């Protein structure tokens, strides 16, 4: 498969997934029954995971995130010399309309993420680093 074909397929799938999650979010806003709303929340969380995978795949093939579709909120990288606070990250999530249960409970800043020889984050090392520093 050619790189351009892969980019096109990933962009199309990402656009469709974004539309799907927006539909699920709209449905969750109008459903008041607890059990049905919980189901929507589960589906939305699953879709957000899929979107994260697609975003990573698009980045890997140097493709842009689909235009004309709202993107999932991500924290803004602070300007040099400024440190984000837990309150500022929570405020960013709230402004983006993210449900409260998805807001972070803690914030831990690290100098550098552990990466492998290809530049990908080594999640196991990151988990160990964060668990030993929290105490």
C-alpha positions as CSV (number, residue, x, y, z in Angstrom):
1,X,0.0,0.0,0.0
2,X,1.3,3.4,-0.9
3,X,1.8,6.1,1.8
4,X,-0.7,8.4,0.1
5,X,-3.3,5.7,0.1
6,X,-2.7,5.0,3.7
7,X,-3.0,8.6,4.6
8,X,-6.3,8.9,2.7
9,X,-7.8,5.8,4.4
10,X,-6.7,6.9,7.9
11,X,-8.1,10.4,7.3
12,X,-11.4,9.0,6.1
13,X,-11.7,6.7,9.0
14,X,-10.8,9.5,11.5
15,X,-13.5,11.8,9.9
16,X,-16.1,9.1,10.2
17,X,-15.1,8.3,13.8
18,X,-15.3,11.9,14.8
19,X,-18.8,12.2,13.3
20,X,-19.8,9.1,15.2
21,X,-18.6,10.3,18.5
22,X,-20.3,13.6,18.0
23,X,-23.6,11.7,17.4
24,X,-23.0,9.7,20.6
25,X,-22.3,12.8,22.6
26,X,-25.4,14.5,21.3
27,X,-27.5,11.4,22.2
28,X,-26.0,11.3,25.7
29,X,-27.0,14.9,26.3
30,X,-30.7,14.1,25.7
31,X,-31.0,10.8,27.4
32,X,-31.8,11.1,31.1
33,X,-32.3,7.5,32.1
34,X,-29.2,6.5,34.1
35,X,-28.6,3.1,32.6
36,X,-28.9,4.3,29.0
37,X,-26.7,7.4,29.7
38,X,-24.0,5.1,31.3
39,X,-24.1,3.0,28.1
40,X,-23.5,6.2,26.1
41,X,-20.6,7.2,28.4
42,X,-19.0,3.7,27.8
43,X,-19.4,4.0,24.1
44,X,-18.0,7.5,24.1
45,X,-15.0,6.5,26.1
46,X,-14.3,3.6,23.6
47,X,-14.6,6.0,20.7
48,X,-12.2,8.4,22.3
49,X,-9.7,5.6,22.6
50,X,-10.1,4.8,19.0
51,X,-9.7,8.4,18.1
52,X,-6.4,8.5,20.1
53,X,-5.1,5.5,18.1
54,X,-6.1,7.2,14.8
55,X,-4.5,10.4,15.8
56,X,-1.2,8.5,16.6
57,X,-1.5,6.7,13.2
58,X,-2.0,9.9,11.3
59,X,1.0,11.5,13.1
60,X,3.1,8.5,12.2
61,X,2.3,8.9,8.5
62,X,2.6,12.7,8.7
63,X,-1.0,13.3,7.8
64,X,-3.1,16.1,9.2
65,X,-6.1,15.7,11.5
66,X,-9.3,15.9,9.5
67,X,-10.6,19.5,9.0
68,X,-14.1,20.7,9.6
69,X,-14.6,18.3,12.5
70,X,-14.2,19.2,16.2
71,X,-11.1,17.6,17.7
72,X,-11.1,16.0,21.1
73,X,-9.6,18.4,23.7
74,X,-6.0,18.1,24.6
75,X,-4.1,20.2,27.1
76,X,-2.2,23.2,25.6
77,X,1.5,23.0,25.9
78,X,2.6,25.8,28.2
79,X,4.9,28.6,27.1
80,X,8.6,28.2,28.1
81,X,9.1,29.1,31.8
82,X,5.4,28.6,32.7
83,X,4.2,25.4,34.5
84,X,0.7,24.1,34.1
85,X,-1.2,23.5,37.3
86,X,-3.8,20.9,38.0
87,X,-6.4,23.7,38.2
88,X,-5.4,25.1,34.8
89,X,-5.6,21.7,33.2
90,X,-9.0,21.0,34.7
91,X,-10.2,24.5,33.5
92,X,-9.0,23.6,30.0
93,X,-10.9,20.3,30.1
94,X,-14.0,22.1,31.5
95,X,-13.9,24.7,28.7
96,X,-13.7,21.9,26.1
97,X,-16.9,20.4,27.6
98,X,-15.3,17.2,28.9
99,X,-17.3,15.4,31.5
100,X,-16.1,15.9,35.1
101,X,-15.2,12.2,35.6
102,X,-12.7,12.6,32.7
103,X,-10.8,15.4,34.4
104,X,-7.4,14.5,35.9
105,X,-7.2,13.8,39.6
106,X,-3.5,14.7,39.8
107,X,-0.8,16.3,37.7
108,X,2.8,15.2,37.7
109,X,5.3,17.0,35.5
110,X,8.3,15.1,34.2
111,X,11.4,16.5,32.5
112,X,11.4,13.9,29.7
113,X,9.3,10.9,28.7
114,X,11.1,7.6,28.5
115,X,11.4,6.7,24.8
116,X,12.7,3.7,22.9
117,X,15.2,3.8,20.0
118,X,12.5,4.7,17.5
119,X,11.2,7.6,19.6
120,X,8.0,6.0,21.0
121,X,7.1,6.4,24.6
122,X,7.9,3.3,26.7
123,X,4.7,3.1,28.7
124,X,6.0,0.5,31.2
125,X,9.0,2.7,32.1
126,X,6.7,5.7,32.4
127,X,4.3,3.8,34.7
128,X,7.2,2.7,36.9
129,X,8.7,6.2,36.9
130,X,5.3,7.8,38.0
131,X,4.5,5.1,40.6
132,X,7.9,5.4,42.3
133,X,7.8,9.2,42.4
134,X,4.3,9.4,43.9
135,X,5.2,7.2,46.8
